[in-house]
Amino acid sequence: MFNKITQYFWKLENKIAFYPTLIAIAGIVFALLMVFAEQMGVSKYLQKVLPVLVINDIETARNILTSLITGLISILVFSFSMVMIILNRASSNFSPRLLPGLVSNKNHQSILGIHLASIFYCLITLISIEPTSKGYQMPGFSVLIAIALMTVSLAAFIYFIHSISQSIQVEHILKSIFTRAKKRLERLIAYDKKNKVFMEQLSAFKNADEWYEYYTHDFGYIQTYKVTKLLSLIDSVNTLIKVLPSKNTFLFKGLPIFKSEEKLDDETAQQFINQFVIDSTESMEDNYDLAFQLITEIAIKAMSPGINDPGTASTCIDYLTELLSLRMEKADQMLIGSDEKVKIQIHIRPFAELLYNILAPFRAYCSHDIIIVRKLLRMCEYLLQQKCINASYKNTVKQQAQHIIKDAQNKLINSEDIKQIEQLKDSFN
């Protein structure tokens, strides 16, 4: 039950409305606390001590609160309209798969939450002005706080305009994707270097084809694994497991999710399955593969006849080059353990498959463009000069370069363009 609850909240945190709702609830709670404070006489006390902080006219207070509510709703509507325009532009110009990353920006969500919290606070404060035996209960100090919240909302709105206008620029999008993927790769490379002893125990999984398979009734994308809990369960039953699908792989019903060296009872197997977070959307936080896919899609979309932006495609290739050079330092195995003993093997996409998935769309849609073809071949040249953990990686790069040359020769017509390709051809023979 606890695992299901934690998994539910993990998914909830990644939903679009989580942060605005949370901040709005905080605003409502704060407004109710201020109503209670007004009933305890906070405004009367401040009227005696610091009268400048208290608004003591009923009509003025009502007019201020009404104006603030109207203004905040207008700001909220305008912000929402801007978000819709930005998302429509990102979807048409770049890739629809970028939308989850744009709408899940926690800063933008928090700003919308601030607007909602301010509106609810002003509404509750306005409603709290009730008649009493001596006239009306005057929440003067609460009105002053409402004005301060409006100031905060205006400052947040100015930041929102600046941030949302930057977030749609392709340079900003590419840099954001690249930075997250680079950090993830660097962490994985550092982990492999720190735990070289695990690679020496790879033979423990040589008979994994004969192990027991276990299935899940859920379907969707595998977001992440709860490694600590998995290691604890492995120790409790004294087994080894091999995770079959890689992160962000769509898991279909009826396909095995992991294999175990020892046979597990149904209850224990379900405990293992509960440690896999499965959702209907893809996440890039713990998966660098998706970064390669997104950057590739942006480049291909930029080369479409409707957009025709080879400059953006060239920039995408630069980012891909840097990420691929990092990926060449990462082994095609992901091994996890504790106490210097390997216990989990996680499937990751091999370098050869990753490079093929990147370059195949370029070969299909960009082989007619000599500038992009040269850029891709320069990328391959650069990768061949980098250090790598596996010599087969460079053979893969040479093979893909030869495929690029072959497709370009079939599609290019101009003799000068073909000559340019021939000059680069010898580097990959």
TORTOR-374148 format. One record per residue (C-alpha): residue in three letters; x, y, z. Coordinates in steps of 0.001 Angstrom, whole numbers, plus 524288, in hexadecimal, padded with zeros to 5 digits. Layout:
% residues N
alaXYZ
...
END
This chain:
% residues 429
met800008000080000
phe80AFB809798038C
asn811B3806E27F67E
lys80521809C67EF18
ile803318166F7F6A2
thr8113081B217F41D
gln8101A8176C7E5C9
tyr8034581EF87E4DA
phe8094C82B447EAB2
trp81539829D77E1D2
lys80C1F82A0C7D619
leu803E6835027DBE2
glu80FCA83DC37DD96
asn8126983CD37CF0F
lys804AB840E07CB34
ile8029484E5C7C573
ala7F932853777CFDB
phe8009A84E907DBCF
tyr8084C85AC77DF60
pro7FD8D864C67DC2B
thr7F3EE85CEC7E446
leu7FD6A85B937EF97
ile8007186A2F7EFE5
ala7F1FE86DA67EE77
ile7EEAD8651B7FA29
ala7F97B86BCD801CB
gly7F351878EF7FE4B
ile7E5F88746D80319
val7EBB586F7780FE0
phe7F2FE87C49811D9
ala7E6888840680F3B
leu7DF0887C1481958
leu7E9E687E4F82337
met7E90D88CED820A2
val7DA4488C7F822A3
phe7DCB28860B82FBD
ala7E70F890448330C
glu7DD9589B3A82F9E
gln7D3718954B838A5
met7DDB88955784355
gly7DF6C8A3F684131
val7EC528A523839CE
ser7E7938B1038320E
lys7E2EF8B7FE83E55
tyr7F01B8B5BE844AF
leu7F7A58BAA5838D7
gln7EE918C657837D0
lys7F3B28CA9F84505
val801FC8C6F8842EA
leu8042F8C93383448
pro7F8218CFC682E93
val7FEF18D1ED8218E
leu7FE0E8C32881EF2
val7EF4C8C26082098
ile7E4958C67681714
asn7D91E8CAB581F76
asp7CEE48CE618153E
ile7C5348C3E58111B
glu7C2398C90880372
thr7D09A8CB298008D
ala7D3AE8BD4B804D7
arg7C8D08B7957FC6F
asn7CCD98BF707F07C
ile7DB038BB717F227
leu7D7C18AD067F3A4
thr7CE4E8AD357E813
ser7D8608B3E97DF75
leu7E2EC8AA4A7E38F
ile7DA5889E8D7E07B
thr7D6D78A4007D310
gly7E5078A71C7CFE9
leu7EA11899E97D47E
ile7DFFC8928F7CC6E
ser7E3ED89A947C07A
ile7F242897557C2DA
leu7EEF7888EA7C47F
val7E729888947B7CE
phe7F1FE88FA57B076
ser7FC41886447B5E3
phe7F40F87A8E7B1EC
ser7F248880137A42D
met800F5882087A2DD
val80382874077A713
met7FA0F86EF479CB6
ile8008F8771F79212
ile80E06872907962C
leu809FD864447965C
asn803A58654C788FC
arg80FEA86B7E78351
ala818DD8616978994
ser8107E8565278472
ser8102585B7177680
asn81E408604177567
phe825C18564277D4F
ser81F7C849D678274
pro812EC84670789D7
arg81B5283E17792EE
leu820FC84AA879889
leu813E384EBF79E37
pro814B3846CC7AADE
gly821C084D1B7ADEA
leu81C8785AD67AB77
val80FE6859A47B341
ser816B7852907BE6C
asn81FFD85E037C0D1
lys81EEA85F9A7CF8F
asn821C386E387CF18
his8166E870D27C5D9
gln80D6F868067CDB1
ser8113086F057DA35
ile80E2787C4F7D429
leu8008D877CE7D043
gly7FF0B872A27DE16
ile802B6880017E3AA
his7F80D886647DB77
leu7EE0487C647E01A
ala7F22587DB07EE58
ser7F10C88C897ED9B
ile7E37288BC97E78B
phe7DE808825E7F1F5
tyr7E49688A8F7FCB4
cys7DDDF896F97F7DF
leu7D0CC88FEE7F656
ile7D12A88A5080410
thr7D55189778809AE
leu7CA1D89E4480282
ile7C0598943F8075F
ser7C562895CE81559
ile7C07B8A3E9815E7
glu7B4078A11B81D91
pro7AACC8A9F68251D
thr7AC128AA21833E9
ser7A4A38B0C183EF3
lys7ADBF8BC8383DA2
gly7ADA78BD6B82EC3
tyr7B6AE8B4D5826AA
gln7C2378AC7182A13
met7CD5C8B39C8236B
pro7D8BF8AABA81F02
gly7E1C68B63481CAF
phe7EE898AEEE81E24
ser7E9C78A3DB8154A
val7E6F18ADCE80A9F
leu7F4E98B2DB80BBF
ile7F9FD8A4F680A05
ala7F1138A3897FE18
ile7F7BB8AF6D7F811
ala8050C8A9477FAFD
leu800AD89C917F47B
met7FC748A4457E88E
thr80A118AA3C7E7FF
val8101589CAD7E8B3
ser806E8897E87DDEC
leu80AC18A34D7D51B
ala819348A0697D740
ala816AC892027D46A
phe80F1E895C37C823
ile81A8389DFB7C316
tyr823B4892887C56C
phe819E58897C7BEC8
ile819A8891EA7B284
his82885891DE7B1F1
ser829E3883567B4D2
ile81F2987E737ABBD
ser82479886857A065
gln831E9880847A25F
ser82CEA872A57A421
ile827CA8721E7962B
gln834D9875C179004
val83B01869EE789B9
glu8486286D0078F90
his8428886CEC79D31
ile83B278603D79AB5
leu84719859547953E
lys84FE985E087A02C
ser84619859AF7AA76
ile844EB84C0A7A490
phe8539684B0B7A2B6
thr856C684F697B098
arg84DBE845877B6FB
ala8529B83A667AE6F
lys860CD83E207B09C
lys85F3083E3F7BF62
arg85890830FD7BEF4
leu8634E82B157B682
glu86E0A830BC7BF0A
arg867BA82AD17CB24
leu866D081D837C4A1
ile874E681E0E7BFE3
ala87994821F37CD7A
tyr8719E816D77D357
asp877BC80CE67C9FE
lys88579811AD7CD19
lys882C78111C7DB9D
asn87D3E803587DAE5
lys886447FC877D131
val885637F0527D997
phe877717EE487D4C4
met87BF07ED2E7C69E
glu885267E2547CA99
gln8795F7DA9A7CF67
leu871B47DB7D7C2B5
ser872FB7CCBE7C0FF
ala868F77CB1B7CBFF
phe85E757CE197C1D8
lys863807C53B7B6F4
asn8588E7BB5D7B943
ala84DE07C5AF7BA82
asp846837BFF57AEDF
glu842FC7B4667B786
trp83E457BC9E7C306
tyr830267BE237C764
glu828357C8C37C0B1
tyr81E6F7D1A07C78C
tyr813F07DA2B7C1AA
thr80C027E6367C526
his7FDC17E9237C231
asp800CE7F79C7C04B
phe8048F7FDA97B368
gly80B6280A787B057
tyr818EF810627B0B4
ile8228380C017BB20
gln8265E818B57C1B4
thr83038813EC7CBB9
tyr833CA8091E7D549
lys8342E809B47E41B
val841E3804497E4FC
thr8436D804AF7F3CE
lys837167FCDF7F603
leu83AA57F3517EB2A
leu847D17F0B37F182
ser841157EE5A7FE8A
leu837997E4A57F875
ile842AF7DDB57F164
asp84A0A7DBF57FE27
ser83DD07D6A1804D1
val83C0E7CBAE7FADB
asn84A687C9DC7F708
thr848E87CB1F7E85B
leu84D717D30C7DCAD
ile844647DA307D34D
lys845857DEF77C56A
val83CCD7EA607C185
leu838B27E8067B377
pro832EC7F4CE7AE2F
ser83AE8801507AE6A
lys835C480E087B3FB
asn82B38814E27AC08
thr8284B8082E7A4F5
phe819C7806227A309
leu8165B7F9F37AA8F
phe80B757F1C77A4B3
lys803047E8797AC60
gly807DD7DA7E7ABAD
leu816397DE017A9DC
pro81FD77DAA27B4CF
ile824F27E5ED7BCE2
phe8300F7DEDA7C3DF
lys8368C7D1B57C5C6
ser83AB37CBB67D2A2
glu8452F7C19C7D4F9
glu83CE77BB7D7DFC2
lys82E897B8667DEB0
leu825FA7C2397E5F3
asp818887C04D7EBC2
asp80D847C8FE7E6E1
glu80DF37D2697F25C
thr81CAB7D4787F17D
ala81C1A7D5EC7E2B3
gln811B97E0737E43B
gln81A4E7E78F7EDFB
phe8250B7E7DC7E3BB
ile81B8B7ECA67D94D
asn816E07F7977E244
gln824877FD777E1EA
phe822EA800CD7D372
val81C7880E107D15E
ile813F880CF17C534
asp80C9B818877BF75
ser805CF81C497B2D6
thr80FD3826CD7AF6D
glu81E638270B7ACB8
ser827CC82DA37B60C
met83553832FD7B319
glu839AC834FE7C122
asp84040827A57C251
asn84162824077B40A
tyr84B56829BC7AAA3
asp845F6821A479F4B
leu83A4882AA179E16
ala8434D8366379CD4
phe849938305C790BA
gln83C1F82DCA78B07
leu8371583B8578DA4
ile842F58426E7880D
thr8425D839BB77C03
glu833E083C9D77A2B
ile8364084B4E77B37
ala840DD84A55770D5
ile8386A8426776783
lys82CD484B827697F
ala835B08571D76695
met83958850D975986
ser82B3384EE875572
pro826DE856B474956
gly81D6E85EDF75173
ile82826863C775A95
asn834DA861E5752E9
asp83E3C865F275DB1
pro84B6885F2575BA3
gly8519B8680B765D8
thr84967861ED770A3
ala84C6F8545076B65
ser85AEE8578B76BAA
thr859EC85C26779C9
cys852E884F8E77D62
ile85E05847A77776F
asp867C484F2177FCB
tyr8605E84B8E78C28
leu85EF483D73787AA
thr86D9183CD37851A
glu870DC840E4792EF
leu8670A83781798F5
leu86BA682C2D79089
ser879C182E9D79465
leu8756582D477A28F
arg86D768211F79F82
met879A681ABF799ED
glu87F5481AED7A7BB
lys873AE8131D7ACB8
ala8732E804577ABB4
asp8678B7FD6D7A5A6
gln864E27F7397B2EB
met85E9D7FD0A7BF0C
leu862187F5287CB29
ile85DB67F88E7D8EF
gly861427F22C7E5BA
ser865747F4417F3AF
asp870BE7EFCA7FC3F
glu878E57EE347EFBF
lys86FBD7E3937EADD
val867AE7E54F7DE8D
lys859287E2957E01E
ile851C67E9677D513
gln854187EA317C684
ile84C287F4C97BFBD
his84A5E7F4DE7B116
ile84ED1801517AA46
arg84E828046479BE4
pro85B6B800107958C
phe863C880AA778F66
ala86264804A8781DB
glu8538A8050A78298
leu85397812C478847
leu85C518180A77D65
tyr8543881140772F2
asn847828170377859
ile84DA082493777D6
leu853B08240076A51
ala8492481C4F7631F
pro83F91827E1762D1
phe84A8C830F875E72
arg84DE7827AF75354
ala83F99826B974F6E
tyr83C5A8354174F88
cys8493583CB974E5C
ser851B483522744D0
his84E6683F0173A19
asp8544884A3574215
ile8631684ABA74099
ile864A3853CC74C5D
ile85DD684A55755A4
val864CD83E9874FAF
arg8720984506751DB
lys86E0E8489975FAB
leu86A6883A6F7628F
leu8772F8356C75CF6
arg87EDA83F62764F2
met8778883A50770D1
cys87BD682C7376D9C
glu889DD8311E76BEA
tyr88970837A177934
leu883DA82B8077FB6
leu88EB88231677A0B
gln898A182BE0780CC
gln8924C82A8278E32
lys895B78208E79889
cys88BCB815BC79A30
ile889B880A837A37C
asn88748800A3798B6
ala88EEA7FFB478BDF
ser882B17FB06784C5
tyr87CCD8089378670
lys8865280E5077C8B
asn8836F8036E772DF
thr87512806EC77440
val878168153877181
lys87FB68118776529
gln8749D808F57604E
gln86A90813C076255
ala8736081D9375B81
gln874358148874FBB
his8654B8138D74F86
ile864588227274FA9
ile86DEA8235C74438
lys866B78190173C69
asp8596281F7773E17
ala85F0B82CCF73AEF
gln86560827BD72E63
asn8582F8224572A29
lys850EB82F2372C68
leu85ABD839CE7291F
ile85B1A83E4D71AEE
asn864C88497271A71
ser8728C844E771731
glu878BC84E65720D9
asp87053848EE72BD5
ile8745783B1E72844
lys8828A83F637281D
gln881228448B735F4
ile87C138373F73A48
glu8871E8301073377
gln891208384B73ABC
leu88B79833DB747C7
lys88955825B6743AF
asp8974E82119745E0
ser896A98246475450
phe88D1581937756AD
asn892D480E4E74E6C
END
